[in-house]
């Protein structure tokens, strides 16, 4: 395995001094080292992968140096546009290193949302004309690989990708606690379910929120056919919920969102706020970090998403930073004519024994669709 600190030392020696991206579980050690070593001038956790590519382009224009962008392979979807329409040799010819976590690698067991992306990752990069290599985990070979990668990027002025397999990096200590805190996202979801039971359809964002919703339903012996778990497609949960709300205006639709998810595609707030969806209720549970991939900070501590929602036209907005006030704000949210939004601050962390759905995504989808149509 590769020591992240040693890798950063080598990259800096090669002139790579700027890093941007969206955290990934396979890059957890590397991201932790970035967070501990650099200030905002040299490292930026971006709201989405396309933004990271754009910042890398700007950095190269100003410095002439090679930046590094990190992401999970699922984030290539967000990165395709700036990579092809700006960085490509047919346009501006911008060099950079792409460090990409290879979730769903063929032959390696992974969650269903990663399987297809893993199968097409190499082909996708090849189709974009981006040379791709698999990161070596031999220290000597890895050092030579980094040098060759940076030198080729500098010589050809094109992006080059380095795919990272699971367990490629040594474990780095993450400062964010992982044990479930007293006032957590799961506590907030549990109170929501106690309030709505099976009377509302619930859409939950990717990461731990969906897993917690699933587990809480099971513990309460409630059906899963009221829920849609957005296990992939980070940032799109509220638009999935809005689509359901538009088709079923007679049903209450609740979207459980996260700060990182909401920030990734912030324009969704404008779309929601400009709608006439009286049955759309949006709960953003803000713990200020990317909880499921290492606890790296989001941009949420520097702003209030509720203010953006208000400016976007939501009919009801509220902000809650005290556990003791949550139930009152939750009642106001669910009783309000939507689009309505509540942002609640919780502590980062989650219980370490959290399970995963045992049904396939297709089975869960079919149950939900039957329920939606049965109530029509």
N, C-alpha and C positions, 0 to 999 in steps of 0.2 A: 504493500500500500504506500501511497505518496503522502508525505508530510506537507500539509497546506502552507505552513510557514516557510519551509524550504522552497516550495514552488513559487511563492510570492517573492522571495529573495531572488530567485532566478529570473523571474519575469521583470522585476525592477532593474536587475543588472542588464537586461536586454532592452531597456528603455520603455517598458510598459508601465506607465504611471497613472493611468486612469481606468476605473472599473465601474461598471453600471450593470444593473440587471434586476431580475425578480428571483427570489430565493427558491431553491429546490432541495428536496430531501437528499438526493444523491450528492449534492454539492454542499451539504450542511457544514462540513468541516472547513471547506474553502470560504464559505460565506461568513462563518464565525471568525475566521482569521482576518478577513477584510474588515469586519465590523470593529474588531479590537485594535487593528493597526492603523487604519486611516481615518481622517476626518472627512467632512463633507466635500472638501476641495478635491479629493482624489477618489472618492467612492460615493455612489448614489444608488440607494434602493429605489427603483423607479416604480411607477404605478402599473405599467405594463411593459412587455418586451419591446414593442415598437418604439416606445419612448426611450428605452435604453439604447436602441440602435440610433435614434435621432441624436441623443446626447453624445454618443460616440462619434458620430459624424461631425457635430459641432466642435468637439474636442480636437479631432484630427485637423479640421480646417484652421483652428487657431494655433495649434502646436506643431503640426506636421508629424506627430508621433503616432504610434500604434496603440489604440485603446483595446480593452477586453470587455466583452459583453457576456454575461452568464445568464442561463435560463434552463428551465426544463424543456424537453423536446416538444411538449404540448404548446409551449409559448412561441414556437416557430410560426404558428398561425398569425399571431399578432405582429411578428417581425417581417413577414414576407413582403408587405407593401414597401416599407422604407428600404429594405435590402435590395429589392428589384428596381424600384422607381427612383432611388437616390444613390445607393452605394454601388450598384452594378457598374461594370466597366463600360457598358453602353451609355451610361449617364455621367456620373461624377467620378467613378473609379476610386472609391474610398476603401482603404484597407482597415481591417480590424480582426481580432481573434474572437471567435464564438466558442464559449465553453458551455457545452450542452449536456445536461443530464439525460441519459438514455433510458427512460422508463419504458417498460413494455418491450425490452430487447427480446427478439425472437429466441425461443428456447429457455427463457427465464420467466418463472412464474411471477405474475403481477396482477394488479387489480384490473377489472374489465375495461375501465375507461382509458387505460394506457396501452392496451394490446394493439389496436389498429395503428395508433400513432407510432408505437415502437416498430411495427412492421415496415412502415413507409418512411421512417426518418432518414435513412441513408439515401433512398431514392429521391426524396423531396429535396435534400441538399444538392444532390447531383443534378436534378432537374433545374435548380436555380443557378447552376454553374459555380457552386461553392465547394472547393476541394475539402474533403472530410477525412479525418483520421480518427482511430480509436486511441484514447490516451493510454500509454504504457504505464504499468504499475511497477516496473523495474526502475529503481532510482537513477541508474546510469543512463539507461535508454530514454527515460523520461526527460532528463536534462538535455540530451541531444535532440529529442523530439521538439522541445520547446524552442530551442535555438533555431532549428530548421524552420519551424512554423513561423516565427517572428521574421526571420530573414526573408522567407518566401513572400510573406505578406508585404513586407517593405519593398521588395524587388518588383512584385507584380501589381501592387496597389489594389488588391482584391481581398474581400473577406475570406477567412479560412476557418474551418470548424474543427473542434476537438471534442469527440463524443466521450462521455464519462460513464462507465459501467458502474453497477452497484458495488459498494465496498471498495472503491478505488482510493478513497482518502482515509487517512487515519482519523480517529474520532477526536474532535475538539470539544472542549467544555463550552456549553452554551449557558449564558448567564441567566436566561429566563427560566423560571421554575416550570417544571412539567407536571408536578402533582396538582390535582384539582384544588383550586383555592376555595375559600369560603363563599365568595360572591363571584360566580363564574358564568360563562355562557350557558352551560348546562343547567344551572339553577334558573336562569332567565327562561330557557326553553321549557323547563318543567312547569314553571308558573304559567306560561302561555298555554300549555296543554291542559293544565288544571282549569283554566278559564274557558277555553273553547271546546275541550274534549274532542268529539268527533263531529262537531257542528260546522267546522270550517275546513276548507282544503288548504294544505300547507305546502309551500315550496321552500326547500332549504338549500342554501349555497354549498359549494364544494368544501371539502376539508372536514373538520371535526363536527361542524354544526349538523350535517346530515346524519352522521353516525350517532350523534347524541340524540337527535330526534327519533331515529329508528330504535335505539336502545330504550328510550323512555316510553315509547309506545308499547314495546314488548313487555317491559316491566309492569306497565299498567294494564296489560292484557287488552290493549286497544288495537284495532285493525291498522294496517299500513296502507290501506286502500284510499286514505284521505291525503296521502303525501306524495310529493315528487322530489326525489333526491337528485340535485344537480351535481352528480359526482365528478363531472368534468366541466369544461367550458367555464372556467372561473370568470366571474364578472357578469354573467348572463342570467343569474337567478331571477332578478326582478323583472326582466323582460319575458322570461318563461311564465312567471306569475301573472304579468299583465296580459299575456296572450290568453291564459285560462280565464282571467277575470273578464276579458272582452267577450269571450264566447259564452260564459256562464254568469251573466250579470245578476242572476237571482241568488248566487252563492257568495258567501264571504270567502275571500282569498287572502291568505296571510303569507307574506314572503319573509323568511328569516335570512337576513343578509349579514355579512361581516364587513369590517372596515376595509380590509385589503381587497375584498371582492367588489365592494361599491366603488372604490377608488379606481379599480382597473378599467372600468368602462363608465366613467362618471357621467357621460352624456345620457345614460339611462335615466338619471334623475330628472333631466329636462324632459325626456319623452314621457315619463310617468306623470310628472307635474302638469304637463300640458294636456293630459288626457281627461276624459269625463268619467273615469272608472270609480264610481261611488263605492264599489265593493272591494277596492284594492287597499290593503293595509300592509305597510312596510315597516318591519322591525329590524333596525340595524344594530347588531350587538358589537360594540367597539371595544376591543381589548388592546388596541394600539400596536399589534404585532402580527406577523405571519406565523400563526401558532403551530400549524401542523408541519412546518418545514424547518423549524429551528428557532423561532422566536425573534427573527430579525424585525426591526421597527418598520411600521408603515408611515405614511405621511400624516396619518390621522391625528397624532398628538399636536400638530401645528394648526389644526383647523377643526371646525365643527361641521360635520356633514349636514346637520339639521339646518344650518344657515343656508347651505347650498340648496337644500330641498325647498326651503321657504322661498328663495329667490327663483326657483324653478316652477313654482306655481302649485305645490301641494296645498290642499285646502286646510289640512290640519298638520301641524308639526309640533314636536315637543322634545325636550332634552332632559335626560335623567342621569345624574351622577351619584345617586344615593340609593342603596338597596331598599331602604325604608319607604321610598317614594315610588318604587317601580310599579307596584300593583295599581296604584291610583292612575299613574300615567298609562299603564297597559289598558285599563278600563276605558280611559278617554280615547285611546287609539282605536279600540275595537268598536266603540260606540259612535265614532266620528264618521261623517260622510267623506269618503275618499275622493281622490287619492290622499292617504294619510300616512304620516311617518313618525316613528319614535326612535330616537337614537339613545341607547343606554350604554354607559361605561361600565365595564366589568374588569376583573383581574385576568391576566393571561394565565394559561395553563389548562390542563385537562386530566382526567383520571387515566392512569396508565393501563387499566384493564378494559378499556373501551373496545367493544366488539365491532363487527362489520355485518352488514346484511347477509343473510344466508341464501336468500333468493337471488336469482339472476336479475339484472336490470330490466330485461324484457318482461319477466314475470311480474315485477313490481309495476311496470308501466301498464301492463294489461289489466291488472287489478284496479289501478287508478282510473283508467278509461272506462271500465265497466261501471265503476261507482259514479263517475261524472255523468255518464249517459243514463244510468238508472234513475238518477235524481232529476233528470231533465223533464 
